[in-house]
Amino acid sequence: MKRQVLFLIWFFSLASVFGQIIYSVPEEMAKGSVVGNIARDLGMDVKRLKSGKARIFTSDTPEYLELSRDRGVLLIKERIDRETLCRQTTPCALHLQIILENPMELFRITIEITDVNDNRPTFKNVEKRFEISESAVSGSKFVLERAVDADIGINGLKNYSLKPTDNFVLKIENQADGNKKVEMVLRKPLDREKAEQISLLLTAVDGGEPQMSGTVKIFVTVLDVNDNAPVFSQPVYKAAIAENSKMGTTLATVSAADADKGTNGDVFYSVSTTIDNVSDTFAINEKGEVILTGQVDYEKAKYYQVDIEARDSGGLSDSSKIIVDIIDINDNTPVISILSKSDSVPESSHLSTVIVMFSVLDPDSGSNGKVNCRINPNVPFVITASSNDFYSLITDSDLDRERSSEYNITVTCSDEGVPSLSSSVTLTLKISDVNDNAPVFERSSYEAYIVENNTPGLSIFTVKATDADWNQNARVSYILEDSSINGVPVSSYLSVSADSGVIHAVRSFDYEQLKDFQFLVKAQDGGSPPLSSNVTVKILIQDQNDNPPQVLYPVQTGGSVVAEMVPRSADVGYLVTKVVAVDVDSGQNAWLSYKLQKATDRALFEVGLQNGEIRTIRQVTDKDSVKQRLTVIVEDNGQPSRSATVIVNVAVADSFPEVLSEFTDLIHDKEYSDNLTFYLVLALAVVSFLFITCVVVIISVKIYRWRQSRILYQSNLPVIPYYPPRYSDTLGTGTLQHVYNYEVCRTTDSRKSDCKFGRAGSQNVLIMDPSSTGTMQRIQSEKSILDEPDSPLEVSLSII
């Protein structure tokens, strides 16, 4: 046993070098037994088996093995019977594949099943009867039933023994096919009168350890006078039949001749029992015709060996065999097995990305078993053969989810038989989205209109962008790009809804200040990283009739009355004056029309509708009043219309004194009202000005004093006297012509300076120079100065 283990380890190491792992295990191992450490032998970590979802794939055999991902070993799942699995085929092996995912990998494993001596030699019948004539000569042969041992090799059938050996001996002949031909040979003639019945025991033993055996009882009935056995015309017959042939089909005809006459010369044919139960598949009739009685399948057996026997009525027999070759026909469609499949792949997948791994098996042989696979056209995939019977479906061009989000891939595999058989399977593959498309606006640019004086928050219009991507990658957000309009950020004018793209006005627009402007709106998707695109939006502000006409002439003054003079000799159509007005609106809102609203004498004047010219419509007479008052209304053409009025005073006179006397009363009345208003406004302005001035002065003085105190407090410079510009010395007296006020500031260290204060008795006078007549009156007492040595001192001096 140790030698066997060492040989298996050497064989396993040699096989691993060539990319295929081979294990050898005996049959009948208990469930859960360890076959081998697959993780170690494949050179990978146990974690790889878990992450790759390692599993076992077998094509058409039961699952005898299982893979433990946690331990990384192959285990016995079901009891393995080599005889059931392979019968007499040697070597007997299980072929399986280990499949891993992420990335996909495939490893081929071969498990060789070794035989153990678990089957004893057996005979189909428990007894065998012969009728032998006593005239049989010594050396006559009688074919015995062969024992069947399901084991192979050393554990298979080894030898036979026959007891007792008084009349018969055993003859064993090795045949070319490895089987043994067992015959019972007559040792000496039989004497029916001495023994009419002879009992023998045939024992078959194998070569296993421990040795096992099987027996069959042989009963010989001694007959009289049949001394010739049948003889076949050929030791071996050959025949051929196509698989799936109908039952009852004749394969061949055999013949055997018996030299005896009468009933002793009648020959009877039979099929001997074999290990493959050939007697259930083939039969032979009394004419020697071999007939098909069962189903033959090339995929199960490529040929059959049929042992036949010819026996006469006296019990003498001969044997022969028929080799039946099975002709393969194309009766099996290819079988497609999906090993691993991806339900979806990202559209950014690289070329040659494996989508599906599958195997195709056709049990037929030759051209009937050759398989070609193809897929439906116009798909970005191709089939490649990874190894025998194993294929991969890979990408051969770029994927684009926006062009096709799902593919139905039909894999069709056909053999080369005539007629060809095929099978197909349809796979559904979804293409997952990646953010590879930027939002696209419906237009290259937008243009919108809004009427001035709009309400803030008014929706102007909507920009719309679409993204060909899916889900979050197609979720578009709208952003107002930073820019300025006349130095003002565009966000002060507009806002954009991030979700809907609706543009709202933030403020009210005025056409007279801003007629149009443009800005950029960015559409950005929700991908990572996000993609975006911009579009230019132009806003045109439409004019609204929100400004009344403004009269430029005649100028309306509050303090005086302006009158236009018309001589009494004026003819019809005389141009008195012209009313000039403007409207800051545009378009028809600025079209002005002039109408005479009121007049002292409407029959005397008219106003030009378009030009505002005031003309006489009749001859002026002496009866016409000197003082004429005209009210002219100026209207624009807007909806609704706005207007302004102007009063035009017209004096119908030939001289100025006449006009002055008529307008004196009007001037005085108006003058009183205007003066009262003027004085009230003037008084209010003066009071406000005085109040503001006082507040400013007080604050300025406070700030100035605080700054001076800080400067002197932090400085050690001596005080430099300042003389006013009007200083002069007259007659050497040293006196000043005017009185000046000075401010002297003392710092914390000024006690050491040259400025000193003296006291003359009880006088409160500081003498600065004995020769001068100038005196300084002290404003602050000496006590207050000395009491605050560390604070700035402020002294006001009056120099006389």
C-alpha positions in Angstrom: 0.0 0.0 0.0 2.9 2.4 0.8 4.4 1.8 -2.7 1.0 2.6 -4.2 0.8 5.9 -2.3 4.3 7.0 -3.4 3.5 6.1 -7.0 0.3 8.2 -6.9 2.1 11.2 -5.5 4.8 11.0 -8.2 2.1 10.6 -10.9 0.1 13.5 -9.4 3.2 15.8 -9.5 4.0 14.9 -13.1 0.4 15.5 -14.2 0.3 19.0 -12.5 3.1 20.1 -14.6 1.0 19.6 -17.7 -2.0 21.6 -16.4 -4.2 18.7 -15.3 -4.5 17.3 -11.8 -5.0 13.6 -11.5 -6.0 11.8 -8.2 -6.2 8.1 -7.7 -8.7 6.7 -5.2 -10.0 3.2 -4.5 -13.6 2.5 -5.0 -16.0 2.0 -2.1 -14.5 4.8 0.0 -16.7 6.1 2.7 -18.7 9.3 2.4 -16.7 12.4 3.5 -13.3 10.8 2.7 -10.7 13.3 1.5 -9.6 12.8 -2.1 -7.0 15.5 -2.2 -6.1 19.1 -1.2 -7.3 20.9 -4.3 -6.3 24.4 -3.1 -2.7 23.4 -2.4 -2.4 21.4 -5.6 -3.7 24.2 -7.7 -1.3 26.6 -5.9 -4.0 29.0 -4.6 -5.3 30.2 -1.3 -8.5 28.8 0.2 -9.9 32.4 0.2 -9.7 32.3 -3.6 -12.1 29.3 -3.6 -14.6 31.3 -1.5 -14.3 34.6 -3.4 -14.4 32.8 -6.7 -17.5 30.7 -5.7 -15.7 27.6 -6.7 -17.9 24.7 -7.8 -17.6 21.3 -9.5 -19.0 20.7 -13.0 -19.5 17.3 -14.4 -21.1 16.7 -17.9 -23.2 13.6 -17.6 -22.1 11.6 -14.6 -23.7 11.6 -11.1 -22.0 13.8 -8.6 -19.8 11.5 -6.6 -17.6 14.3 -5.3 -18.1 17.6 -3.6 -15.8 20.5 -2.9 -15.2 21.9 0.6 -14.5 25.7 0.0 -13.6 26.2 3.7 -11.0 23.4 3.8 -10.0 23.5 0.1 -10.3 19.7 -0.3 -12.3 17.3 -2.5 -14.5 14.9 -0.6 -16.4 11.8 -1.4 -20.1 12.7 -1.7 -21.5 9.3 -2.8 -20.1 5.8 -2.7 -18.2 5.0 -5.9 -18.7 1.6 -7.4 -16.2 1.1 -10.2 -18.1 -1.8 -11.7 -21.3 0.3 -12.0 -19.4 3.3 -13.3 -17.0 1.7 -15.9 -17.8 -2.0 -16.0 -14.8 -3.6 -17.6 -13.3 -0.4 -19.0 -9.8 0.4 -17.7 -8.6 2.7 -16.6 -11.8 4.0 -15.0 -11.8 7.7 -14.3 -14.1 10.6 -13.4 -13.5 13.8 -15.3 -14.7 17.0 -13.7 -13.9 20.7 -13.9 -13.4 23.2 -11.1 -14.9 26.6 -12.1 -14.0 29.9 -10.5 -15.5 33.3 -11.0 -14.2 36.9 -10.6 -12.2 36.3 -12.7 -13.4 33.2 -14.5 -11.0 30.2 -14.4 -11.4 26.5 -15.2 -9.3 23.6 -14.0 -9.6 20.1 -15.2 -9.5 17.3 -12.6 -9.3 13.6 -13.3 -10.1 11.1 -10.5 -8.9 7.6 -11.3 -10.9 4.9 -9.6 -8.9 1.8 -8.7 -10.5 -1.5 -8.2 -10.8 -3.4 -4.9 -11.8 -7.0 -4.6 -15.4 -6.5 -3.7 -17.0 -8.9 -6.1 -16.8 -12.7 -6.2 -16.9 -14.7 -9.4 -20.4 -15.7 -10.2 -22.2 -18.0 -12.6 -25.5 -17.1 -14.2 -26.9 -20.5 -13.4 -26.5 -22.4 -10.2 -26.3 -25.7 -12.0 -25.4 -27.0 -15.4 -26.7 -30.3 -16.8 -25.1 -32.4 -19.5 -26.3 -35.5 -21.3 -23.3 -37.4 -22.6 -23.4 -40.6 -24.5 -21.4 -43.4 -23.1 -19.8 -43.8 -26.5 -18.1 -40.5 -26.1 -14.4 -41.0 -26.6 -11.8 -39.8 -24.3 -10.8 -36.3 -25.1 -14.4 -35.2 -25.8 -14.9 -31.6 -24.8 -17.9 -30.0 -23.2 -18.1 -26.2 -23.0 -18.8 -25.0 -19.5 -20.4 -21.7 -18.5 -17.8 -19.0 -17.8 -17.8 -17.3 -14.5 -18.3 -13.5 -14.4 -16.2 -11.3 -12.0 -17.0 -7.6 -12.1 -13.6 -6.8 -10.8 -10.6 -6.3 -13.1 -6.9 -6.8 -13.0 -5.5 -8.9 -10.2 -8.9 -8.8 -8.5 -10.6 -10.4 -11.6 -11.2 -14.0 -12.5 -8.0 -16.0 -12.1 -8.6 -19.7 -12.4 -11.1 -22.6 -12.4 -11.1 -26.0 -10.7 -13.3 -29.1 -11.2 -13.9 -31.8 -8.7 -13.9 -34.8 -8.7 -11.6 -35.6 -11.6 -12.4 -39.3 -12.0 -14.0 -39.0 -15.4 -13.4 -35.4 -16.4 -10.6 -32.9 -16.3 -10.8 -29.1 -16.8 -9.2 -27.5 -19.8 -8.7 -23.7 -19.8 -7.7 -21.9 -23.0 -6.7 -18.3 -23.0 -8.3 -16.4 -25.9 -7.0 -13.4 -27.8 -9.6 -11.1 -26.2 -8.3 -11.9 -22.7 -11.2 -14.2 -21.8 -10.8 -17.8 -20.8 -12.5 -20.6 -22.6 -13.5 -23.3 -20.1 -14.1 -26.8 -21.2 -14.7 -30.1 -19.5 -12.7 -32.9 -21.2 -13.6 -36.5 -20.9 -10.7 -38.3 -19.3 -11.9 -41.8 -19.8 -14.9 -43.4 -21.4 -18.2 -43.4 -19.5 -20.0 -46.5 -18.5 -23.7 -45.9 -18.1 -24.1 -49.2 -16.4 -21.7 -48.1 -13.6 -22.8 -44.5 -13.2 -25.8 -43.1 -15.0 -25.5 -39.7 -13.2 -22.3 -38.0 -12.3 -22.2 -34.8 -10.1 -19.3 -32.4 -10.4 -18.5 -29.0 -8.8 -16.9 -26.2 -10.9 -15.2 -23.5 -8.8 -14.0 -20.1 -10.1 -11.5 -18.1 -8.0 -10.1 -14.6 -8.4 -6.7 -13.2 -7.6 -7.7 -10.7 -5.0 -6.8 -10.5 -1.3 -8.6 -12.1 0.3 -9.4 -14.5 -2.4 -13.1 -14.9 -3.4 -14.8 -17.8 -5.3 -18.0 -18.9 -6.9 -19.3 -22.4 -7.8 -21.7 -24.1 -10.1 -23.0 -27.7 -9.9 -22.6 -29.8 -13.0 -24.9 -32.8 -13.5 -23.9 -35.3 -16.2 -26.5 -37.8 -17.5 -24.8 -40.7 -19.4 -26.6 -41.5 -22.7 -26.0 -44.2 -25.2 -24.4 -44.1 -28.7 -23.9 -40.4 -29.7 -20.3 -40.1 -30.4 -20.0 -37.0 -32.8 -20.3 -33.4 -31.7 -21.5 -30.5 -33.8 -18.7 -28.4 -35.5 -19.1 -24.7 -36.5 -18.0 -23.7 -39.9 -16.0 -20.8 -38.6 -14.4 -20.2 -35.3 -15.3 -16.4 -35.5 -18.1 -14.7 -37.3 -18.3 -11.0 -38.0 -21.4 -8.8 -38.5 -22.3 -5.1 -38.5 -25.5 -3.2 -37.6 -26.5 0.4 -37.3 -27.4 1.7 -33.9 -31.1 2.2 -33.2 -31.9 -0.6 -35.7 -35.4 -2.2 -35.2 -35.7 -5.3 -33.1 -36.0 -8.5 -35.2 -33.2 -7.4 -37.6 -31.1 -10.4 -38.7 -27.4 -9.8 -38.2 -25.8 -13.0 -39.6 -26.4 -16.7 -40.1 -24.1 -19.3 -38.5 -24.0 -23.1 -39.2 -22.7 -26.1 -37.4 -22.6 -29.7 -38.7 -23.0 -33.0 -36.8 -21.8 -36.2 -38.4 -24.3 -38.3 -36.5 -27.6 -39.2 -38.1 -31.1 -39.1 -36.8 -31.9 -37.3 -33.7 -28.2 -37.4 -32.7 -27.5 -35.3 -35.7 -30.0 -32.6 -34.9 -28.2 -29.3 -33.9 -29.6 -26.8 -31.6 -28.2 -23.2 -31.3 -28.0 -21.0 -28.2 -26.4 -17.7 -27.1 -24.0 -18.1 -24.2 -24.2 -15.8 -21.2 -21.7 -13.0 -21.1 -20.9 -10.1 -18.7 -22.8 -7.6 -20.8 -26.0 -9.6 -20.9 -25.6 -10.1 -24.6 -28.2 -12.9 -24.4 -30.8 -10.1 -23.7 -29.8 -8.2 -26.8 -29.1 -11.0 -29.3 -30.8 -14.3 -30.0 -30.3 -17.2 -32.4 -33.0 -19.4 -33.9 -33.0 -23.0 -35.0 -31.8 -21.9 -38.5 -28.7 -20.3 -37.0 -29.9 -16.8 -37.7 -28.6 -14.2 -35.2 -31.5 -11.8 -34.5 -31.5 -8.4 -32.7 -33.8 -8.6 -29.7 -32.8 -5.4 -27.8 -31.6 -1.9 -28.4 -28.0 -1.2 -29.5 -26.5 2.3 -28.9 -23.1 3.2 -30.3 -22.5 5.7 -27.5 -22.9 2.8 -24.9 -21.1 0.1 -26.8 -19.2 0.3 -30.0 -19.2 -3.5 -30.6 -20.5 -6.7 -29.0 -19.0 -10.2 -28.8 -21.7 -12.8 -28.9 -20.7 -16.4 -27.8 -22.9 -19.0 -29.5 -23.1 -22.7 -28.8 -24.2 -25.6 -31.1 -25.5 -28.7 -29.3 -26.9 -32.0 -30.6 -29.5 -34.2 -29.0 -26.8 -36.3 -27.5 -25.4 -33.4 -25.5 -22.3 -32.9 -27.6 -21.6 -29.3 -28.4 -19.2 -26.8 -30.1 -18.8 -23.0 -29.6 -18.0 -20.0 -31.7 -18.4 -16.3 -31.4 -19.8 -13.4 -33.5 -18.1 -9.9 -33.4 -20.9 -7.4 -34.0 -19.7 -3.9 -34.9 -22.1 -1.1 -34.1 -22.3 1.6 -36.9 -22.8 5.1 -35.5 -25.6 7.3 -36.9 -26.2 10.9 -36.1 -28.9 10.5 -33.5 -27.7 12.8 -30.7 -28.1 16.6 -30.7 -25.3 18.6 -29.1 -25.9 19.3 -25.4 -25.1 22.9 -24.3 -24.3 23.3 -20.6 -23.8 26.8 -19.1 -20.9 26.8 -16.8 -20.9 30.4 -15.8 -22.8 33.5 -16.9 -22.8 37.2 -16.3 -26.3 38.7 -16.1 -25.0 42.2 -16.8 -21.8 43.9 -17.8 -20.9 47.7 -17.8 -20.8 49.4 -21.1 -17.2 50.4 -20.4 -16.1 46.8 -20.5 -12.8 46.1 -22.3 -12.6 44.0 -25.4 -12.4 40.2 -24.9 -14.3 40.4 -21.6 -15.7 36.9 -20.9 -19.5 37.0 -20.7 -20.4 33.3 -20.7 -18.5 30.0 -20.3 -20.3 26.9 -21.6 -19.5 23.4 -22.7 -20.9 21.5 -25.7 -21.0 17.6 -25.8 -22.1 15.5 -28.7 -21.9 11.7 -27.8 -21.7 10.8 -31.5 -18.4 9.9 -33.1 -16.5 11.1 -36.2 -18.1 13.9 -38.1 -21.4 13.2 -36.3 -19.7 14.4 -33.1 -17.9 17.4 -34.4 -19.7 20.6 -33.3 -19.6 24.1 -34.6 -21.2 26.9 -32.6 -22.4 30.3 -33.7 -24.4 33.2 -32.4 -27.0 35.5 -34.0 -25.6 38.2 -36.2 -25.3 41.9 -35.4 -24.2 41.5 -31.8 -20.9 42.7 -30.4 -19.9 39.3 -29.2 -17.9 36.3 -30.5 -17.4 32.7 -29.5 -14.0 31.4 -28.8 -12.9 27.8 -28.0 -10.9 27.7 -24.7 -10.3 23.9 -24.8 -11.9 20.7 -26.1 -15.7 21.0 -25.8 -15.4 24.2 -23.8 -16.2 27.7 -25.2 -16.3 31.3 -24.1 -18.5 34.1 -25.2 -16.5 37.3 -25.2 -17.0 40.9 -26.4 -15.4 41.9 -29.7 -16.4 45.5 -30.0 -17.3 48.4 -27.7 -20.6 48.3 -25.8 -23.0 51.2 -25.7 -26.0 51.1 -23.4 -27.6 54.0 -25.2 -27.6 52.1 -28.5 -28.7 48.8 -27.0 -29.4 48.3 -23.3 -30.1 44.5 -23.6 -29.0 41.7 -25.9 -30.7 38.4 -26.5 -27.9 36.2 -27.6 -28.9 32.9 -29.2 -26.1 30.3 -29.2 -26.6 27.6 -31.8 -24.4 24.5 -31.9 -24.7 22.1 -34.9 -22.9 18.9 -35.6 -21.5 17.8 -39.0 -23.7 14.8 -39.4 -26.1 14.2 -42.3 -28.6 15.5 -41.7 -27.1 17.9 -39.2 -28.6 18.1 -35.7 -28.4 21.3 -33.6 -29.5 22.7 -30.3 -29.6 26.3 -29.1 -29.9 28.4 -26.0 -30.9 32.0 -25.6 -29.0 34.2 -23.1 -30.2 37.6 -22.0 -27.4 40.1 -21.2 -28.1 43.5 -19.8 -25.7 46.4 -20.3 -25.2 48.5 -17.2 -24.8 52.2 -17.6 -21.7 54.4 -17.1 -21.7 58.1 -17.2 -20.4 58.7 -20.7 -22.9 61.1 -22.1 -23.2 64.8 -21.2 -26.6 66.5 -21.1 -27.8 67.9 -24.4 -30.1 70.9 -24.6 -33.0 70.8 -27.0 -31.8 74.0 -28.7 -28.3 75.4 -29.4 -29.5 78.7 -27.8 -32.6 80.1 -26.3 -34.4 83.5 -26.6 -37.2 84.6 -24.3 -39.2 87.7 -23.8 -40.5 89.3 -20.6 -42.5 92.4 -20.1 -40.9 95.1 -17.9 -42.3 95.8 -14.4 -42.8 92.1 -13.9 -43.4 90.6 -10.5 -40.2 89.2 -8.8 -40.4 85.4 -8.9 -42.2 85.3 -12.2 -41.4 82.3 -14.3 -39.9 83.4 -17.6 -39.5 80.2 -19.5 -37.9 76.7 -19.2 -34.7 75.2 -20.6 -34.7 71.5 -21.2 -31.8 69.2 -21.5 -31.8 65.4 -21.8 -29.1 62.8 -21.0 -28.9 59.6 -22.9 -27.6 57.8 -19.8 -29.8 56.0 -17.3 -30.9 56.5 -13.7 -28.6 58.7 -11.6 -26.3 59.3 -14.6 -29.3 60.8 -16.5 -30.6 63.0 -13.7 -30.0 66.5 -14.9 -29.5 69.6 -12.7 -29.5 73.1 -14.0 -27.0 75.7 -12.7 -26.8 79.4 -13.5 -23.2 80.2 -14.6 -21.5 83.1 -12.9 -21.5 86.2 -15.0 -22.3 89.9 -14.6 -24.7 92.3 -16.3 -23.5 95.9 -16.2 -21.3 95.0 -13.2 -24.1 93.3 -11.4 -24.1 89.5 -10.9 -26.6 87.7 -13.1 -27.9 85.9 -10.0 -29.3 89.3 -8.9 -31.5 89.2 -12.0 -32.5 85.6 -12.5 -32.6 82.2 -10.8 -32.8 78.7 -12.3 -34.7 75.8 -10.8 -32.1 73.0 -10.4 -34.6 70.2 -11.0 -37.0 71.6 -13.6 -34.8 74.2 -15.5 -37.5 76.9 -15.0 -35.9 80.4 -15.1 -37.5 82.9 -12.7 -37.0 86.6 -12.5 -35.5 87.7 -9.2 -36.2 91.4 -9.7 -38.5 93.6 -11.7 -37.0 94.7 -15.0 -37.1 98.2 -16.4 -37.0 98.5 -20.2 -35.7 102.0 -20.0 -32.6 100.8 -18.0 -32.0 97.4 -19.6 -33.3 96.3 -22.9 -31.7 92.8 -23.2 -29.0 90.6 -21.8 -27.7 87.1 -22.1 -26.2 84.5 -19.8 -25.2 80.8 -19.6 -27.1 78.0 -18.1 -25.2 74.8 -17.3 -26.9 71.3 -17.4 -25.0 68.8 -15.2 -25.8 65.2 -14.7 -25.6 63.2 -11.5 -22.9 60.8 -12.6 -19.4 60.5 -11.0 -17.6 62.4 -12.3 -20.4 64.6 -13.5 -20.6 65.7 -17.1 -22.1 69.0 -18.2 -22.9 71.3 -21.2 -23.8 75.0 -21.5 -26.4 76.9 -23.5 -26.7 80.6 -24.1 -30.0 82.3 -23.1 -30.9 85.7 -24.3 -33.6 87.7 -22.5 -35.4 90.5 -24.3 -37.3 92.9 -22.2 -40.5 94.2 -23.7 -41.5 97.8 -23.1 -44.6 98.6 -21.1 -46.4 101.9 -21.1 -45.2 102.8 -17.6 -44.0 106.4 -18.2 -46.3 109.4 -18.9 -45.2 112.0 -21.4 -42.9 114.7 -20.1 -43.5 118.3 -21.2 -40.3 120.1 -22.2 -41.9 123.3 -23.4 -43.4 125.5 -22.3 -41.6 125.2 -18.9 -44.0 125.2 -16.0 -42.5 127.5 -13.2 -44.0 128.0 -9.9 -43.0 131.7 -9.3 -43.9 133.4 -12.5 -46.4 133.2 -15.2 -45.2 132.8 -18.7 -47.5 133.9 -21.5 -47.3 133.8 -25.2 -48.3 137.0 -27.0 -50.5 137.0 -30.0 -51.0 140.3 -31.8 -54.6 141.3 -32.6 -53.6 141.5 -36.2 -52.8 137.8 -36.3 -54.3 135.9 -39.2 -55.8 132.5 -39.3 -53.2 129.8 -38.7 -50.9 132.1 -36.8 -48.4 129.9 -34.8 -48.8 130.9 -31.2 -46.3 128.3 -29.7 -45.4 124.7 -29.8 -45.9 122.2 -27.0 -42.8 119.9 -26.9 -43.1 116.6 -25.0 -41.2 113.3 -24.9 -42.0 109.8 -23.7 -39.1 107.6 -22.5 -41.0 104.5 -23.5 -40.5 103.0 -26.9 -42.5 102.0 -29.9 -46.1 102.9 -29.9 -45.9 103.7 -26.2 -43.8 106.7 -27.2 -46.1 107.9 -29.9 -47.6 111.2 -28.6 -50.7 113.0 -29.6 -51.8 116.5 -28.5 -55.3 117.6 -27.7 -56.8 120.9 -26.5 -58.6 119.9 -23.3 -59.8 123.3 -22.1 -59.6 126.9 -23.4 -60.9 130.3 -22.6 -62.1 130.5 -26.2 -62.0 127.1 -28.0 -63.1 128.8 -31.2 -59.9 130.8 -31.3 -57.1 128.1 -31.0 -56.4 124.6 -32.1 -53.5 122.2 -31.3 -51.8 120.0 -33.9 -52.5 116.4 -33.1 -49.1 115.1 -34.0 -46.8 118.1 -33.7 -48.3 120.1 -30.7 -48.4 123.4 -32.5 -50.9 125.9 -31.2 -52.4 128.0 -34.0 -55.2 130.4 -34.4 -58.2 129.0 -36.3 -59.8 132.4 -36.9 -59.0 136.0 -37.1 -58.3 137.7 -33.8 -60.8 140.5 -33.0 -60.9 143.3 -30.4 -63.6 141.5 -28.6 -61.3 138.7 -27.7 -60.1 138.7 -24.1 -56.5 139.6 -23.6 -55.9 136.8 -21.2 -56.4 133.4 -22.8 -55.7 130.2 -20.8 -55.3 126.9 -22.7 -55.0 123.4 -21.2 -53.2 121.0 -23.5 -53.2 117.3 -22.8 -50.4 115.1 -24.2 -51.3 111.4 -24.5 -49.2 108.4 -25.6 -50.4 105.5 -27.7 -49.9 102.8 -25.0 -52.5 100.5 -23.5 -53.7 101.9 -21.2 -52.8 105.4 -22.4 -50.9 107.8 -20.1 -51.0 111.6 -20.4 -49.7 114.9 -19.1 -51.2 118.3 -19.1 -49.7 121.7 -19.6 -51.2 125.1 -19.2 -50.4 127.7 -21.8 -51.2 131.3 -21.1 -51.7 133.4 -24.1 -51.9 137.2 -24.1 -53.9 138.7 -27.0 -52.4 142.2 -27.1 -50.3 144.4 -29.1 -48.2 145.9 -26.2 -46.5 144.6 -23.1 -48.1 147.1 -20.6 -51.5 145.9 -21.6 -50.4 142.3 -20.9 -48.9 143.2 -17.5 -52.0 144.8 -16.1 -54.0 141.7 -17.0 -51.6 139.2 -15.4 -50.8 141.2 -12.2 -53.6 139.7 -10.1 -52.7 136.2 -11.1 -49.0 136.8 -10.1 -49.8 138.2 -6.7 -52.2 135.4 -5.8 -49.7 132.7 -6.9 -46.8 134.5 -5.2 -48.4 134.4 -1.8 -48.9 130.6 -2.0 -45.5 130.0 -3.4 -43.7 132.1 -0.7 -45.4 130.2 2.1 -44.3 126.9 0.8 -40.8 128.1 0.2 -40.4 129.4 3.8 -41.6 126.2 5.3 -39.2 124.1 3.3 -36.4 126.5 4.1 -37.0 126.4 7.8 -37.0 122.6 7.8 -33.8 122.4 5.9 -32.0 124.9 8.2 -33.1 123.1 11.4 -31.9 119.7 10.0 -28.6 121.2 8.9 -27.9 122.7 12.3 -28.7 119.5 14.1 -26.4 117.4 11.9 -23.6 120.0 12.1 -23.7 119.9 15.9 -23.6 116.2 16.0 -20.6 116.1 13.6 -18.7 118.8 15.5 -19.2 117.1 18.9 -18.0 113.7 17.5 -15.1 115.3 15.8 -14.0 117.1 19.0 -14.2 113.9 21.0 -12.2 112.0 18.4 -9.6 114.8 18.1 -9.0 115.0 21.9 -8.7 111.3 22.2 -6.1 111.1 19.4 -4.1 114.0 20.9 -4.0 112.4 24.3 -2.8 109.1 22.8 -0.1 110.8 20.8 1.3 112.8 23.7 1.0 110.0 26.1 3.2 107.8 24.0 5.8 110.5 23.1 8.8 112.0 25.0 9.3 114.9 22.6 9.4 118.4 24.1 6.6 120.9 23.5 7.4 123.2 20.6 5.8 126.5 20.9 3.7 127.6 17.9 3.3 131.3 17.1 0.3 132.5 15.2 1.0 134.0 11.7 -0.2 137.4 12.8 2.4 137.7 15.5 4.5 140.8 15.5 6.9 142.8 17.8 6.0 146.5 18.1 8.4 149.0 19.6 10.2 146.2 21.4 7.5 145.9 24.0 6.8 142.3 23.2 3.1 142.6 23.3 0.6 141.1 20.8 -2.0 143.0 19.0 -4.7 140.5 19.6 -5.8 138.0 22.1 -4.8 134.4 21.3 -5.9 131.2 23.0 -3.3 128.4 23.3 -3.6 124.8 24.5 -0.7 123.3 26.2 -0.6 119.5 26.7 1.6 117.9 29.3 2.6 114.2 29.2 3.4 111.9 32.1 7.1 112.8 31.9 6.6 116.5 31.4 7.7 117.3 35.0 11.3 117.2 33.7 10.7 119.7 30.9 11.6 123.3 30.7 8.0 124.5 31.1 7.6 125.4 34.8 4.9 127.1 36.8 5.8 129.6 39.5 3.7 131.0 42.3 4.1 134.7 43.4 2.6 134.8 46.8 -1.0 134.2 46.7 -1.4 135.6 43.2 -2.9 133.3 40.6 -0.7 134.6 37.8 2.2 132.8 36.0 5.1 135.2 35.1 6.8 133.8 32.0 9.4 136.7 31.4 10.3 139.5 34.0 11.1 141.9 31.2 7.8 141.4 29.4 4.5 142.8 30.3 2.6 139.8 29.1 0.8 137.7 31.7 -0.9 134.4 31.5 -3.9 133.7 33.6 -4.1 130.2 34.8 -7.2 128.4 33.9 -6.7 125.4 36.1 -5.4 125.3 39.6 -2.0 124.0 40.5 -3.5 121.5 42.8 -5.4 119.8 40.1 -2.3 119.6 38.0 -0.2 118.0 40.7 -2.9 115.7 41.7 -2.8 113.9 38.4 0.8 113.3 37.6 0.3 110.4 35.2 -2.4 111.8 33.1 -2.1 114.3 30.2 -2.6 117.9 31.3 -4.5 120.3 29.2 -3.9 124.0 29.9 -5.7 126.9 28.2 -3.8 130.1 28.1 -4.9 133.5 27.1 -2.1 135.8 26.0 -3.0 139.4 26.1 
